[in-house]
Amino acid sequence: MSPSTAQAARYHRTGVPAEVLQLDRVPLAEPAAGEVRVQMLAAPINPADLNLIEGKYGEVRPLPDVPGNEGCGRVVAVGAGVDRSWVGRLVLVADQAWRESGNWPVAGLVAVPDGLAADRAAVLRVNPPTAWLLLHQFTTLRPGDWVLQNAATSAVGRAVIEIARHRGWKTLNVVRRAAAAEELRALGADAVVVDGEDMAAAAKEWLGGAVPRLALNAVGGISATRLAGLLASGGTLVTYGAMSKEALKIPNGFLIFRDLVFRGFWLTRWLRAAPPEQVSSLFDQIFRLAASGCFAPRVVAEFPLGEVSAAVTRAEEGGGKVLLRLGG
């Protein structure tokens, strides 16, 4: 007989993650029609997870809520109408990942190809797809074209570098510390410059007269302004994060004289609107690159579910990915 409850991390009110998260026993019914039971194995702690718990994200969920916007587990049972071939397969879930097990609609799961371990797969649903879509949705890049980005040491930033290298595009990467340059070059970064008043001059030396048409912003504030200042007339700056918590500062001249385009991107919105075949094609590309060695997570710490408060505290310190080991 299947267990009737499962342990899960939940928050009953928004606030400081380490203070509001708690371990609860939650009911676990048999999978309904169209659902599968997933025994969770691993889930990363992403900035968006922390923002959601703090009540600072782009959507509000009913409370109490189980966080975790990505994770990997194994299908152990299926509901009516679901092919039993799903049993035993690794899958990626899209929400409520910080739990021992649970039921999810099979239509919303992503099947993991054979040969890819759960801890590698667990980090592939959010950051690499975001990077892929940032590079493909907003302009048509030709071989040899440059792409600008700040937050280059983030998981999305690193994925941008790896995807661009495989696609024949060059990346100019803005970082906060010069010490990050060597690691990013090892990933395939073509140029790395330190953010600050001298960034534009250093960037132009690397560009050698090239004028990029695409810039990716996850910082905001003056960092985004500096990035946009390097774009060609009619170029596009896409904002997908706000690490500085400062608003974009757009000089009037960027709009009047250079006709720059400012766009936003949120993976959740894209996935909700995209047809299933487009989503499937996206993950085929991500898994293909992962199989070639891309997107290896920089795991700095691992915690069991029972230590979730310590895990989110460590995640807030940065420096790499914190992984929850969920069992199974």
C-alpha positions in Angstrom: 0.0 0.0 0.0 1.3 3.5 -0.9 2.0 5.9 2.0 -0.8 8.2 2.9 1.4 11.1 3.9 4.8 12.6 2.9 7.2 15.0 4.4 7.4 18.4 2.7 9.0 21.8 3.4 6.2 24.5 3.6 5.8 28.1 4.5 2.5 29.2 6.0 3.3 32.9 5.7 5.8 34.8 3.6 9.0 36.2 5.1 12.6 35.4 5.7 13.0 31.8 4.3 14.9 30.3 7.2 12.3 31.7 9.6 9.1 30.8 7.9 9.9 27.4 6.4 8.9 24.3 8.4 8.6 20.6 7.8 5.1 19.3 7.6 3.4 15.9 7.0 1.1 16.4 4.1 -1.6 14.1 2.8 -0.7 11.9 -0.2 -3.6 10.5 -2.1 -3.4 7.9 -4.9 -2.6 9.5 -8.2 -5.8 10.8 -9.9 -6.6 10.4 -13.6 -3.8 11.9 -15.7 -1.4 12.1 -12.7 1.7 10.2 -11.7 3.3 9.7 -8.3 6.9 11.0 -8.2 9.5 10.0 -5.6 11.6 13.1 -5.4 15.4 12.7 -5.5 17.0 16.2 -5.8 16.1 19.8 -6.1 18.2 23.0 -6.3 17.5 26.2 -4.3 17.1 29.0 -6.8 16.8 32.8 -6.2 13.2 32.6 -7.5 12.4 30.1 -4.8 13.7 32.4 -2.1 11.8 35.4 -3.7 8.6 33.4 -3.7 8.9 32.5 0.0 9.7 36.2 0.8 6.5 37.3 -1.1 8.6 39.2 -3.7 8.0 37.1 -6.8 5.9 37.6 -9.9 3.0 35.5 -8.6 1.3 34.7 -5.3 0.5 31.1 -4.4 -2.2 30.0 -1.9 -0.7 29.3 1.5 0.5 27.0 2.9 2.8 26.3 -0.1 5.5 23.8 -0.9 8.3 25.8 -2.7 10.7 24.5 -5.3 10.3 25.5 -9.0 12.4 22.6 -10.3 13.6 19.2 -9.2 14.1 15.6 -10.4 12.4 12.5 -9.2 11.4 9.0 -10.3 7.8 8.0 -11.3 6.7 5.2 -8.9 2.9 5.0 -9.8 0.4 6.2 -12.4 -3.2 7.2 -12.3 -6.0 6.2 -14.7 -5.3 7.0 -18.3 -1.5 7.2 -17.9 0.7 4.7 -19.7 2.6 2.4 -17.3 5.8 2.9 -19.2 6.2 6.1 -17.1 6.9 4.0 -14.1 10.6 4.0 -13.3 11.4 7.1 -15.5 13.2 10.1 -14.2 11.2 13.3 -14.7 11.6 17.0 -14.0 8.8 18.7 -12.0 7.8 22.4 -12.3 6.6 23.2 -8.8 6.4 22.1 -5.2 9.6 20.1 -5.5 10.8 20.4 -1.9 9.1 17.2 -0.7 9.7 13.5 -0.4 7.0 12.6 -2.9 3.9 13.9 -4.5 1.5 13.7 -7.4 1.8 15.8 -10.6 -0.2 15.9 -13.8 1.9 13.9 -16.3 1.3 16.6 -19.0 3.4 19.1 -17.1 6.4 16.8 -16.5 9.6 16.6 -18.6 11.0 13.1 -19.1 14.8 12.8 -18.5 16.8 10.9 -21.1 18.5 7.7 -20.0 22.0 8.1 -18.8 21.5 11.5 -17.1 21.8 11.4 -13.3 19.1 12.9 -11.1 21.4 15.5 -9.6 22.5 16.7 -13.0 19.0 16.7 -14.4 17.6 18.6 -11.4 19.1 21.9 -12.5 18.1 21.8 -16.1 14.5 23.0 -16.0 15.0 26.7 -15.2 18.4 28.2 -15.9 19.5 26.5 -19.2 16.1 27.0 -20.9 16.1 30.6 -19.8 19.5 31.1 -21.3 18.5 29.3 -24.6 15.3 31.4 -25.0 17.1 34.7 -24.2 19.5 33.9 -27.0 16.9 32.8 -29.5 13.7 34.8 -28.9 14.6 38.4 -29.3 17.0 38.8 -32.3 18.5 36.7 -35.0 22.2 36.1 -34.2 24.7 35.3 -36.9 27.9 33.3 -36.5 30.5 35.6 -34.9 28.0 38.0 -33.4 28.6 39.3 -29.9 26.1 39.1 -27.0 26.5 41.2 -23.9 25.5 40.2 -20.5 25.9 41.1 -16.8 25.5 38.6 -13.9 27.7 36.4 -16.0 28.7 34.2 -13.1 25.1 33.3 -12.3 23.7 29.9 -13.5 21.9 31.6 -16.4 25.0 33.6 -17.3 27.1 30.5 -17.4 24.6 28.7 -19.5 24.5 31.7 -21.9 28.3 31.3 -22.4 28.1 27.6 -23.0 25.2 27.8 -25.5 26.8 30.7 -27.3 30.0 28.8 -27.7 28.2 25.9 -29.3 26.2 28.2 -31.6 29.2 30.2 -32.8 28.4 33.4 -31.0 30.8 35.5 -28.9 30.0 36.7 -25.4 31.2 39.8 -23.5 30.6 39.1 -19.9 30.3 41.7 -17.1 31.3 40.6 -13.6 31.7 42.2 -10.2 35.1 40.7 -9.5 38.1 40.2 -11.8 38.8 36.9 -10.1 35.8 35.4 -11.9 37.4 35.9 -15.4 39.5 32.7 -15.5 36.6 30.4 -14.6 34.3 32.0 -17.2 37.0 31.8 -19.9 37.3 28.1 -19.2 33.6 27.8 -20.0 34.1 29.5 -23.3 33.7 33.2 -22.5 35.3 35.4 -25.2 35.7 38.5 -23.0 35.2 39.3 -19.4 35.2 42.9 -18.0 34.6 44.2 -14.5 31.5 46.4 -13.9 32.2 50.0 -13.0 32.9 53.4 -14.6 35.6 51.9 -16.8 33.5 49.0 -18.0 32.5 50.6 -21.3 36.0 51.5 -22.4 37.3 48.0 -21.6 34.4 46.4 -23.4 34.9 48.5 -26.5 38.5 47.3 -26.7 37.4 43.7 -26.6 34.7 44.4 -29.2 37.1 45.9 -31.6 34.6 48.0 -33.5 31.8 45.4 -33.3 28.4 46.8 -32.1 26.2 44.1 -30.5 22.5 43.9 -31.0 21.6 41.9 -27.9 22.3 42.5 -24.2 21.0 40.4 -21.3 20.4 42.0 -18.0 19.8 40.4 -14.6 21.1 43.2 -12.4 19.3 46.4 -13.2 20.3 49.9 -12.1 23.4 51.5 -13.5 24.8 48.1 -14.6 21.9 47.8 -17.1 22.4 51.3 -18.3 26.1 50.7 -19.0 25.2 47.5 -20.8 22.6 49.2 -23.0 25.1 51.9 -23.8 27.2 49.4 -25.8 24.3 48.3 -28.1 23.9 49.2 -31.7 21.0 51.5 -32.7 17.8 49.4 -32.6 19.5 46.9 -30.4 17.6 45.0 -27.6 18.2 44.8 -23.9 16.3 41.9 -22.3 15.8 42.0 -18.5 15.2 38.7 -16.8 16.4 39.4 -13.2 17.0 42.3 -10.8 19.8 41.3 -8.5 20.7 44.9 -7.5 17.0 45.5 -6.7 17.4 48.8 -8.5 15.1 50.0 -11.3 16.3 50.4 -14.8 17.6 53.8 -15.6 17.0 54.6 -19.3 18.4 57.8 -20.7 16.0 59.6 -23.0 18.6 59.5 -25.8 18.7 55.8 -25.8 15.1 55.9 -27.0 15.0 59.1 -29.1 18.3 58.9 -30.9 19.2 55.2 -30.8 15.7 53.6 -30.7 16.9 50.9 -28.3 14.3 48.2 -27.4 13.8 47.2 -23.8 12.1 43.8 -23.2 11.4 41.5 -20.3 11.5 37.7 -20.0 10.0 35.3 -17.5 10.4 31.6 -18.3 7.1 30.7 -16.4 5.1 32.9 -18.7 6.8 31.5 -21.8 6.2 27.8 -20.7 2.5 28.5 -20.0 1.9 30.0 -23.5 4.1 27.8 -25.6 2.6 24.8 -27.5 3.7 21.4 -26.2 5.8 20.6 -29.3 7.8 23.8 -28.8 8.5 23.0 -25.1 9.5 19.5 -26.1 11.9 20.9 -28.7 13.4 23.3 -26.2 14.2 20.5 -23.7 15.6 18.3 -26.5 18.2 21.0 -27.1 18.9 21.4 -23.4 19.4 17.6 -22.9 21.6 17.4 -25.9 23.9 20.0 -24.6 23.9 18.6 -21.1 24.9 15.2 -22.6 27.9 16.9 -24.2 29.0 18.2 -20.8 27.3 21.6 -20.5 25.4 23.0 -17.5 27.3 21.1 -14.8 26.1 22.7 -11.6 28.6 24.3 -9.2 27.2 22.6 -6.1 28.7 24.2 -3.0 26.5 22.4 -0.5 24.0 19.6 -0.1 21.4 19.3 2.6 18.7 16.7 3.4 15.1 17.9 3.4 15.1 17.9 7.2 17.7 20.7 7.2 15.9 23.0 4.8 16.3 26.1 7.0 20.1 25.7 7.0 20.0 25.0 3.2 18.2 28.3 2.4 20.5 30.2 4.6 23.5 28.8 2.8 21.8 29.5 -0.6 21.4 33.1 0.3 25.2 33.4 0.8 25.7 32.6 -2.9 28.8 31.3 -4.6 27.2 28.3 -6.3 24.2 26.0 -6.2 22.7 24.5 -3.0 21.1 21.1 -3.6 18.4 19.4 -1.5 18.7 15.7 -1.3 15.1 14.5 -1.0 15.5 10.7 -0.6 14.8 7.6 -2.7 
